[in-house]
Amino acid sequence: NVSPVGTQVVAGRATHGYTLIPKSEVNAPFKAAAVWIDDADATIRQFEVTETSGLLRKVWLTSLKTNVPVDAKAFVFTVPAGVRVVTQ
């Protein structure tokens, strides 16, 4: 379930916030979450998650860069020497 929570300035950017509550508590990975979305470019600028244990994690995205080239090697996994690989 999504509900608006108002506006906030995050890292100098105007945002609108929304809370997210799982529809079912059974096997839900969190109790609640909130996101603040930039009014100008729709980028998530801040989010917080309340875990089922009650722990609150809050993250600010202050130095976000989009469309940055990424070397293809960053997406390749090489099994280290000496590791036993089990396939099923």
N, CA, C and O atoms as CSV, one atom per row, in Angstrom:
chain,resi,resn,atom,element,x,y,z
A,1,ASN,N,N,0.841,-1.174,0.000
A,1,ASN,CA,C,0.000,0.000,0.000
A,1,ASN,C,C,0.886,1.238,0.000
A,1,ASN,O,O,1.831,1.329,0.784
A,2,VAL,N,N,0.588,2.173,-0.863
A,2,VAL,CA,C,1.384,3.387,-1.018
A,2,VAL,C,C,0.570,4.585,-0.565
A,2,VAL,O,O,-0.598,4.730,-0.923
A,3,SER,N,N,1.209,5.451,0.236
A,3,SER,CA,C,0.542,6.664,0.718
A,3,SER,C,C,1.501,7.841,0.621
A,3,SER,O,O,2.680,7.697,0.945
A,4,PRO,N,N,1.021,9.011,0.179
A,4,PRO,CA,C,1.887,10.183,0.151
A,4,PRO,C,C,2.165,10.684,1.570
A,4,PRO,O,O,1.305,10.600,2.448
A,5,VAL,N,N,3.388,11.209,1.784
A,5,VAL,CA,C,3.738,11.743,3.107
A,5,VAL,C,C,4.162,13.206,3.056
A,5,VAL,O,O,4.602,13.754,4.066
A,6,GLY,N,N,4.039,13.838,1.910
A,6,GLY,CA,C,4.361,15.259,1.819
A,6,GLY,C,C,5.635,15.528,1.048
A,6,GLY,O,O,6.116,14.693,0.282
A,7,THR,N,N,6.173,16.731,1.276
A,7,THR,CA,C,7.356,17.174,0.541
A,7,THR,C,C,8.531,17.346,1.493
A,7,THR,O,O,8.364,17.476,2.706
A,8,GLN,N,N,9.727,17.341,0.906
A,8,GLN,CA,C,10.952,17.510,1.690
A,8,GLN,C,C,12.063,17.928,0.731
A,8,GLN,O,O,12.055,17.529,-0.434
A,9,VAL,N,N,13.004,18.716,1.201
A,9,VAL,CA,C,14.182,19.053,0.407
A,9,VAL,C,C,15.279,18.071,0.792
A,9,VAL,O,O,15.649,17.971,1.962
A,10,VAL,N,N,15.802,17.344,-0.201
A,10,VAL,CA,C,16.855,16.355,0.019
A,10,VAL,C,C,18.050,16.757,-0.838
A,10,VAL,O,O,17.946,16.825,-2.062
A,11,ALA,N,N,19.182,17.022,-0.194
A,11,ALA,CA,C,20.410,17.430,-0.893
A,11,ALA,C,C,20.136,18.612,-1.821
A,11,ALA,O,O,20.652,18.670,-2.937
A,12,GLY,N,N,19.324,19.545,-1.347
A,12,GLY,CA,C,19.025,20.745,-2.121
A,12,GLY,C,C,17.988,20.554,-3.213
A,12,GLY,O,O,17.760,21.455,-4.020
A,13,ARG,N,N,17.355,19.382,-3.243
A,13,ARG,CA,C,16.376,19.074,-4.298
A,13,ARG,C,C,14.985,18.925,-3.691
A,13,ARG,O,O,14.823,18.291,-2.648
A,14,ALA,N,N,13.988,19.507,-4.341
A,14,ALA,CA,C,12.597,19.370,-3.889
A,14,ALA,C,C,12.101,17.964,-4.225
A,14,ALA,O,O,12.270,17.488,-5.348
A,15,THR,N,N,11.490,17.308,-3.241
A,15,THR,CA,C,10.997,15.948,-3.449
A,15,THR,C,C,9.607,15.771,-2.854
A,15,THR,O,O,9.168,16.556,-2.015
A,16,HIS,N,N,8.933,14.733,-3.302
A,16,HIS,CA,C,7.683,14.259,-2.709
A,16,HIS,C,C,7.953,12.878,-2.132
A,16,HIS,O,O,8.646,12.064,-2.741
A,17,GLY,N,N,7.397,12.620,-0.945
A,17,GLY,CA,C,7.633,11.353,-0.271
A,17,GLY,C,C,6.419,10.449,-0.275
A,17,GLY,O,O,5.277,10.906,-0.324
A,18,TYR,N,N,6.691,9.160,-0.224
A,18,TYR,CA,C,5.638,8.139,-0.205
A,18,TYR,C,C,6.042,7.025,0.751
A,18,TYR,O,O,7.205,6.621,0.778
A,19,THR,N,N,5.096,6.528,1.532
A,19,THR,CA,C,5.364,5.359,2.365
A,19,THR,C,C,4.854,4.135,1.636
A,19,THR,O,O,3.888,4.200,0.876
A,20,LEU,N,N,5.517,3.021,1.879
A,20,LEU,CA,C,5.137,1.747,1.272
A,20,LEU,C,C,5.001,0.729,2.398
A,20,LEU,O,O,5.942,0.503,3.159
A,21,ILE,N,N,3.837,0.126,2.496
A,21,ILE,CA,C,3.557,-0.881,3.512
A,21,ILE,C,C,3.207,-2.183,2.781
A,21,ILE,O,O,2.349,-2.178,1.899
A,22,PRO,N,N,3.858,-3.292,3.136
A,22,PRO,CA,C,3.518,-4.563,2.475
A,22,PRO,C,C,2.041,-4.912,2.673
A,22,PRO,O,O,1.484,-4.686,3.746
A,23,LYS,N,N,1.423,-5.455,1.650
A,23,LYS,CA,C,0.012,-5.852,1.740
A,23,LYS,C,C,-0.186,-7.015,2.692
A,23,LYS,O,O,-1.268,-7.185,3.254
A,24,SER,N,N,0.854,-7.816,2.878
A,24,SER,CA,C,0.794,-8.941,3.799
A,24,SER,C,C,2.076,-8.966,4.615
A,24,SER,O,O,3.166,-8.789,4.071
A,25,GLU,N,N,1.947,-9.186,5.914
A,25,GLU,CA,C,3.131,-9.271,6.765
A,25,GLU,C,C,3.814,-10.637,6.652
A,25,GLU,O,O,4.958,-10.801,7.077
A,26,VAL,N,N,3.117,-11.601,6.086
A,26,VAL,CA,C,3.680,-12.940,5.939
A,26,VAL,C,C,4.813,-12.893,4.917
A,26,VAL,O,O,4.601,-12.525,3.761
A,27,ASN,N,N,6.008,-13.266,5.345
A,27,ASN,CA,C,7.194,-13.303,4.488
A,27,ASN,C,C,7.579,-11.944,3.905
A,27,ASN,O,O,8.349,-11.891,2.946
A,28,ALA,N,N,7.068,-10.854,4.456
A,28,ALA,CA,C,7.455,-9.533,3.961
A,28,ALA,C,C,8.897,-9.248,4.386
A,28,ALA,O,O,9.260,-9.515,5.532
A,29,PRO,N,N,9.723,-8.710,3.485
A,29,PRO,CA,C,11.122,-8.443,3.832
A,29,PRO,C,C,11.302,-7.187,4.688
A,29,PRO,O,O,12.410,-6.923,5.155
A,30,PHE,N,N,10.229,-6.402,4.905
A,30,PHE,CA,C,10.313,-5.183,5.703
A,30,PHE,C,C,8.932,-4.855,6.258
A,30,PHE,O,O,7.914,-5.332,5.756
A,31,LYS,N,N,8.918,-4.018,7.320
A,31,LYS,CA,C,7.651,-3.551,7.907
A,31,LYS,C,C,7.089,-2.384,7.116
A,31,LYS,O,O,5.897,-2.325,6.817
A,32,ALA,N,N,7.985,-1.449,6.783
A,32,ALA,CA,C,7.575,-0.239,6.062
A,32,ALA,C,C,8.787,0.328,5.338
A,32,ALA,O,O,9.932,0.051,5.693
A,33,ALA,N,N,8.509,1.122,4.325
A,33,ALA,CA,C,9.567,1.817,3.599
A,33,ALA,C,C,9.033,3.184,3.209
A,33,ALA,O,O,7.824,3.413,3.180
A,34,ALA,N,N,9.950,4.082,2.911
A,34,ALA,CA,C,9.561,5.402,2.421
A,34,ALA,C,C,10.573,5.818,1.367
A,34,ALA,O,O,11.762,5.521,1.481
A,35,VAL,N,N,10.095,6.503,0.344
A,35,VAL,CA,C,10.969,7.022,-0.708
A,35,VAL,C,C,10.647,8.486,-0.941
A,35,VAL,O,O,9.495,8.906,-0.833
A,36,TRP,N,N,11.682,9.264,-1.264
A,36,TRP,CA,C,11.497,10.658,-1.629
A,36,TRP,C,C,11.978,10.804,-3.059
A,36,TRP,O,O,13.142,10.549,-3.367
A,37,ILE,N,N,11.066,11.219,-3.932
A,37,ILE,CA,C,11.318,11.265,-5.372
A,37,ILE,C,C,11.458,12.717,-5.823
A,37,ILE,O,O,10.617,13.564,-5.522
A,38,ASP,N,N,12.546,12.982,-6.554
A,38,ASP,CA,C,12.867,14.323,-7.041
A,38,ASP,C,C,11.742,14.848,-7.934
A,38,ASP,O,O,11.305,14.170,-8.864
A,39,ASP,N,N,11.283,16.062,-7.639
A,39,ASP,CA,C,10.212,16.675,-8.432
A,39,ASP,C,C,10.643,16.961,-9.865
A,39,ASP,O,O,9.821,16.908,-10.780
A,40,ALA,N,N,11.934,17.267,-10.074
A,40,ALA,CA,C,12.406,17.677,-11.396
A,40,ALA,C,C,12.718,16.513,-12.318
A,40,ALA,O,O,12.394,16.572,-13.504
A,41,ASP,N,N,13.349,15.435,-11.800
A,41,ASP,CA,C,13.780,14.363,-12.700
A,41,ASP,C,C,13.312,12.966,-12.300
A,41,ASP,O,O,13.719,11.983,-12.918
A,42,ALA,N,N,12.461,12.863,-11.274
A,42,ALA,CA,C,11.863,11.591,-10.824
A,42,ALA,C,C,12.884,10.580,-10.302
A,42,ALA,O,O,12.611,9.380,-10.275
A,43,THR,N,N,14.055,11.057,-9.889
A,43,THR,CA,C,15.069,10.192,-9.309
A,43,THR,C,C,14.787,10.012,-7.823
A,43,THR,O,O,14.388,10.960,-7.147
A,44,ILE,N,N,14.990,8.808,-7.314
A,44,ILE,CA,C,14.869,8.597,-5.877
A,44,ILE,C,C,16.066,9.266,-5.218
A,44,ILE,O,O,17.209,8.935,-5.533
A,45,ARG,N,N,15.822,10.200,-4.309
A,45,ARG,CA,C,16.885,10.959,-3.641
A,45,ARG,C,C,17.141,10.469,-2.218
A,45,ARG,O,O,18.221,10.683,-1.668
A,46,GLN,N,N,16.145,9.813,-1.625
A,46,GLN,CA,C,16.299,9.302,-0.261
A,46,GLN,C,C,15.326,8.150,-0.087
A,46,GLN,O,O,14.228,8.158,-0.643
A,47,PHE,N,N,15.741,7.165,0.688
A,47,PHE,CA,C,14.805,6.110,1.056
A,47,PHE,C,C,15.152,5.596,2.438
A,47,PHE,O,O,16.289,5.707,2.897
A,48,GLU,N,N,14.157,5.037,3.084
A,48,GLU,CA,C,14.380,4.420,4.384
A,48,GLU,C,C,13.533,3.166,4.477
A,48,GLU,O,O,12.445,3.075,3.908
A,49,VAL,N,N,14.064,2.208,5.209
A,49,VAL,CA,C,13.386,0.923,5.362
A,49,VAL,C,C,13.349,0.579,6.844
A,49,VAL,O,O,14.372,0.635,7.526
A,50,THR,N,N,12.172,0.224,7.338
A,50,THR,CA,C,12.042,-0.293,8.693
A,50,THR,C,C,11.942,-1.804,8.570
A,50,THR,O,O,10.974,-2.341,8.032
A,51,GLU,N,N,12.969,-2.478,9.083
A,51,GLU,CA,C,13.008,-3.933,8.990
A,51,GLU,C,C,12.036,-4.559,9.976
A,51,GLU,O,O,11.545,-3.891,10.885
A,52,THR,N,N,11.765,-5.828,9.796
A,52,THR,CA,C,10.825,-6.518,10.680
A,52,THR,C,C,11.314,-6.526,12.121
A,52,THR,O,O,10.506,-6.674,13.038
A,53,SER,N,N,12.613,-6.373,12.346
A,53,SER,CA,C,13.179,-6.311,13.703
A,53,SER,C,C,12.955,-4.942,14.342
A,53,SER,O,O,13.158,-4.780,15.546
A,54,GLY,N,N,12.533,-3.942,13.533
A,54,GLY,CA,C,12.354,-2.589,14.029
A,54,GLY,C,C,13.509,-1.664,13.675
A,54,GLY,O,O,13.413,-0.452,13.872
A,55,LEU,N,N,14.609,-2.224,13.150
A,55,LEU,CA,C,15.761,-1.421,12.754
A,55,LEU,C,C,15.396,-0.514,11.583
A,55,LEU,O,O,14.808,-0.972,10.603
A,56,LEU,N,N,15.742,0.766,11.680
A,56,LEU,CA,C,15.474,1.735,10.618
A,56,LEU,C,C,16.769,2.041,9.883
A,56,LEU,O,O,17.763,2.419,10.503
A,57,ARG,N,N,16.761,1.880,8.559
A,57,ARG,CA,C,17.911,2.226,7.713
A,57,ARG,C,C,17.490,3.394,6.828
A,57,ARG,O,O,16.467,3.338,6.146
A,58,LYS,N,N,18.297,4.453,6.852
A,58,LYS,CA,C,17.987,5.642,6.065
A,58,LYS,C,C,19.156,5.920,5.134
A,58,LYS,O,O,20.305,5.949,5.576
A,59,VAL,N,N,18.879,6.124,3.846
A,59,VAL,CA,C,19.927,6.307,2.834
A,59,VAL,C,C,19.631,7.572,2.032
A,59,VAL,O,O,18.527,7.757,1.520
A,60,TRP,N,N,20.647,8.444,1.933
A,60,TRP,CA,C,20.550,9.638,1.110
A,60,TRP,C,C,21.417,9.438,-0.123
A,60,TRP,O,O,22.569,9.020,-0.008
A,61,LEU,N,N,20.880,9.727,-1.289
A,61,LEU,CA,C,21.637,9.636,-2.545
A,61,LEU,C,C,21.995,11.065,-2.940
A,61,LEU,O,O,21.182,11.781,-3.524
A,62,THR,N,N,23.216,11.468,-2.617
A,62,THR,CA,C,23.602,12.869,-2.790
A,62,THR,C,C,24.493,13.132,-3.993
A,62,THR,O,O,24.617,14.278,-4.426
A,63,SER,N,N,25.109,12.106,-4.537
A,63,SER,CA,C,26.047,12.303,-5.639
A,63,SER,C,C,25.756,11.278,-6.725
A,63,SER,O,O,26.595,10.434,-7.042
A,64,LEU,N,N,24.583,11.361,-7.279
A,64,LEU,CA,C,24.117,10.385,-8.251
A,64,LEU,C,C,24.508,10.804,-9.664
A,64,LEU,O,O,24.294,11.949,-10.063
A,65,LYS,N,N,25.085,9.865,-10.418
A,65,LYS,CA,C,25.428,10.111,-11.816
A,65,LYS,C,C,24.736,9.047,-12.652
A,65,LYS,O,O,24.796,7.861,-12.326
A,66,THR,N,N,24.084,9.463,-13.722
A,66,THR,CA,C,23.384,8.519,-14.588
A,66,THR,C,C,24.102,8.398,-15.932
A,66,THR,O,O,24.860,9.282,-16.331
A,67,ASN,N,N,23.850,7.294,-16.611
A,67,ASN,CA,C,24.389,7.040,-17.951
A,67,ASN,C,C,25.919,7.114,-18.010
A,67,ASN,O,O,26.488,7.571,-19.002
A,68,VAL,N,N,26.569,6.663,-16.948
A,68,VAL,CA,C,28.032,6.631,-16.906
A,68,VAL,C,C,28.489,5.326,-17.549
A,68,VAL,O,O,27.954,4.267,-17.221
A,69,PRO,N,N,29.465,5.375,-18.458
A,69,PRO,CA,C,29.946,4.144,-19.083
A,69,PRO,C,C,30.512,3.175,-18.034
A,69,PRO,O,O,31.222,3.580,-17.114
A,70,VAL,N,N,30.184,1.907,-18.193
A,70,VAL,CA,C,30.679,0.874,-17.293
A,70,VAL,C,C,31.391,-0.179,-18.131
A,70,VAL,O,O,30.853,-0.671,-19.124
A,71,ASP,N,N,32.604,-0.515,-17.719
A,71,ASP,CA,C,33.385,-1.524,-18.425
A,71,ASP,C,C,32.651,-2.864,-18.370
A,71,ASP,O,O,32.181,-3.263,-17.305
A,72,ALA,N,N,32.548,-3.551,-19.486
A,72,ALA,CA,C,31.847,-4.844,-19.556
A,72,ALA,C,C,32.440,-5.861,-18.591
A,72,ALA,O,O,31.732,-6.770,-18.158
A,73,LYS,N,N,33.710,-5.737,-18.244
A,73,LYS,CA,C,34.355,-6.664,-17.309
A,73,LYS,C,C,33.714,-6.620,-15.920
A,73,LYS,O,O,33.830,-7.572,-15.149
A,74,ALA,N,N,33.048,-5.528,-15.609
A,74,ALA,CA,C,32.396,-5.401,-14.300
A,74,ALA,C,C,31.245,-6.396,-14.153
A,74,ALA,O,O,30.783,-6.648,-13.040
A,75,PHE,N,N,30.783,-6.959,-15.263
A,75,PHE,CA,C,29.650,-7.883,-15.229
A,75,PHE,C,C,30.062,-9.337,-15.473
A,75,PHE,O,O,29.213,-10.195,-15.714
A,76,VAL,N,N,31.354,-9.606,-15.410
A,76,VAL,CA,C,31.866,-10.955,-15.641
A,76,VAL,C,C,32.385,-11.514,-14.324
A,76,VAL,O,O,33.178,-10.873,-13.634
A,77,PHE,N,N,31.927,-12.719,-13.980
A,77,PHE,CA,C,32.416,-13.384,-12.775
A,77,PHE,C,C,33.369,-14.485,-13.190
A,77,PHE,O,O,33.026,-15.347,-14.000
A,78,THR,N,N,34.565,-14.451,-12.633
A,78,THR,CA,C,35.555,-15.485,-12.884
A,78,THR,C,C,35.756,-16.259,-11.594
A,78,THR,O,O,36.047,-15.678,-10.548
A,79,VAL,N,N,35.601,-17.563,-11.673
A,79,VAL,CA,C,35.769,-18.407,-10.490
A,79,VAL,C,C,37.230,-18.379,-10.067
A,79,VAL,O,O,38.112,-18.671,-10.875
A,80,PRO,N,N,37.498,-18.034,-8.814
A,80,PRO,CA,C,38.891,-18.003,-8.349
A,80,PRO,C,C,39.528,-19.389,-8.384
A,80,PRO,O,O,38.842,-20.400,-8.237
A,81,ALA,N,N,40.826,-19.426,-8.577
A,81,ALA,CA,C,41.551,-20.678,-8.615
A,81,ALA,C,C,41.378,-21.409,-7.283
A,81,ALA,O,O,41.404,-20.795,-6.216
A,82,GLY,N,N,41.199,-22.745,-7.363
A,82,GLY,CA,C,41.085,-23.566,-6.168
A,82,GLY,C,C,39.679,-23.694,-5.607
A,82,GLY,O,O,39.472,-24.409,-4.627
A,83,VAL,N,N,38.708,-23.012,-6.210
A,83,VAL,CA,C,37.328,-23.084,-5.719
A,83,VAL,C,C,36.645,-24.302,-6.317
A,83,VAL,O,O,36.732,-24.529,-7.524
A,84,ARG,N,N,35.974,-25.080,-5.499
A,84,ARG,CA,C,35.232,-26.242,-5.969
A,84,ARG,C,C,33.865,-25.775,-6.463
A,84,ARG,O,O,33.111,-25.146,-5.722
A,85,VAL,N,N,33.557,-26.083,-7.707
A,85,VAL,CA,C,32.285,-25.707,-8.318
A,85,VAL,C,C,31.365,-26.908,-8.321
A,85,VAL,O,O,31.738,-27.982,-8.794
A,86,VAL,N,N,30.155,-26.732,-7.791
A,86,VAL,CA,C,29.158,-27.813,-7.747
A,86,VAL,C,C,28.011,-27.401,-8.658
A,86,VAL,O,O,27.438,-26.326,-8.483
A,87,THR,N,N,27.671,-28.241,-9.624
A,87,THR,CA,C,26.536,-27.965,-10.497
A,87,THR,C,C,25.457,-29.004,-10.261
A,87,THR,O,O,25.748,-30.147,-9.908
A,88,GLN,N,N,24.239,-28.610,-10.452
A,88,GLN,CA,C,23.111,-29.538,-10.263
A,88,GLN,C,C,22.295,-29.622,-11.527
A,88,GLN,O,O,21.303,-30.349,-11.574
